[in-house]
Amino acid sequence: MSENVPPPGTPETADTPAAGARPAVNLLWFGLPLLALLLASAWLVTGDWLKAFDAGAPPVEKLTFERVVLDDGGIRLKVRAGGSEPINIAQVQVDEAYWTFSQEPRGQLGHLSSAWLRIPYPWLLGEKHEIKVVTRTGATFIKEIEVAVPTPTAQSGQLLPQALLGAFVGIVPVVIGMLFYPAIRNVSRRGLDFVLALTVGLLAYLLVDTFKEAIELALGTAAAYQGIVMVVVAALVAFAALLAVGRRHGAPTGIELATYIALGIGLHNLGEGLAIGAAFATGVAGLGVFLVLGFTLHNVTEGIGIVAPLAAKRPPLTIFAGLALLAGAPAIVGIWLGSFSYAPQWTALALAIGVGAILQVIVEVSAYLIRSSTRSGGTWLSPAMFAGFVLGLGVMYVTAMLVKV
């Protein structure tokens, strides 16, 4: 009879009754807190006992302006409700005068829902206009149009010119930077450290620049999206995920490290493309030869950074082509998305993922530099590395002055 009872301290196996019952017991213990939460929520909703705290204050309403379109029919606004309470738009003022308007879809705006407001206002080219949206509770939300110009209409015929523009500001400069590869292969160990440190410098600039752009966009999103929190969390998740994937077989080197560099740069170029596309879609920027050349010069250094980890072993030309497309082609996609469909919350999220990717590349390239310096008996921050890092920051900062739209 005692043969069926395991001695104290013996692990239970699938043959024992306790082991067989454990999944059901665990399921019960997981379900019990969820059931308690459900019951507490139902009591809170149906009991309505929070009325005791109602001081008669009006509900908190928040309205975000996501897009403004000026055309022959007047002004169109895309608005989104971001507060905890639904919004009923009662009146619209333009330059202190009330104007009729139509709303699509009609009715109140629920939590995070959006609508288009059409206002038949005869706006004046080059003038400044102020629009006030008044809700039924009397809350007022203001949108200023600094310079009124017609909003370009999205047309399929623009796809090819925009693709050529994206290729010129994204792919072409990366390829030009890659042409430094033969020279990089012939440099000394100290020279290679300089180039890799330059890569860290340019990526550090891209990290700060991309994060700044993501925060600026996040501040313009609906409050319920928690823009800044969304950016930080998305960046951290992207960084951790890419770091875990990149190190599943050890620290990345060679082609794998170059791929991660190209990915991080590509996500940043996606943001640049979004900025160009959105600027043209809203009619607030003109593109000249000087600006295009500025983008090209700004991105040449990125090609150098991509090929730096490939100095030890020359890969086939198809690898170079793939890396160039990975780093530069997102600029084309960004221009298309920014021109035809623009939403600040999704743009901020895309840039936040880019921040995480760039941070992962900085960590990996820095770790590679430290490992190589340790093996050669040198210091991880030699004069060559410091000079390369500072030069990378400086070149990106100076050339960025030419490309702000």
LINSUL-V730696 format. One record per pair of residues at least 6 apart in sequence whose C-alpha atoms are under 6 Angstrom apart, sorted by the first residue. I is the first residue (numbers start at 1). GAP is how many residues later the second one is. Records with the same first field share a line. If there is no record, write none. Layout:
I = GAP, GAP
This chain:
13 = 6
14 = 6
61 = 22, 24
62 = 19, 20, 21
63 = 17, 18, 19
64 = 15, 16, 158
65 = 14
66 = 12, 13
67 = 10, 11
68 = 8, 9
69 = 6, 7, 82
70 = 80, 81
71 = 79
73 = 47
74 = 45, 46, 47, 48
75 = 43, 44
76 = 41, 42
77 = 39, 40
78 = 37, 38
79 = 35, 36
80 = 33, 34
81 = 30, 31, 32
82 = 30, 140, 141, 142
86 = 23, 24, 25
87 = 21, 22
88 = 20, 47, 48
89 = 46
90 = 44, 45, 46
91 = 43
92 = 6, 7, 40, 41
93 = 6, 38, 39
94 = 36, 37
95 = 34, 35
101 = 17, 18
102 = 15, 16
103 = 13, 14
104 = 11, 12
105 = 10
125 = 23, 24
126 = 21, 22
127 = 20, 21
128 = 17, 18, 19
129 = 15, 16
130 = 13, 14
131 = 11, 12
132 = 9, 10
133 = 7, 8
134 = 6
151 = 131, 132
152 = 129
154 = 186
163 = 169
166 = 165, 166
169 = 126, 127
170 = 158, 161
171 = 157
173 = 123, 126, 127
174 = 126, 129
177 = 123, 124, 126, 127
178 = 125, 126
185 = 126
193 = 192
194 = 190, 191, 194
197 = 188, 191, 192
198 = 190, 191, 194
199 = 106
200 = 162
201 = 188, 191, 192
202 = 190, 191
205 = 188
207 = 148
214 = 134, 137
217 = 127, 131
218 = 9, 10, 130
221 = 124
231 = 121
234 = 118, 119
235 = 117, 118, 120, 121
236 = 120
238 = 115, 118
239 = 117, 118, 121
243 = 117
254 = 55, 56
258 = 48, 51
261 = 45, 100
262 = 44, 61, 64, 65
263 = 64
264 = 93, 94
265 = 62
266 = 60, 61, 62, 64
267 = 87
268 = 86
269 = 61, 62
270 = 60, 61, 64
273 = 58, 61, 62
274 = 60, 61, 64
277 = 58, 61, 62
278 = 60, 61
279 = 6
281 = 58
291 = 112
294 = 108, 109
295 = 108
298 = 101
370 = 10
373 = 6, 7
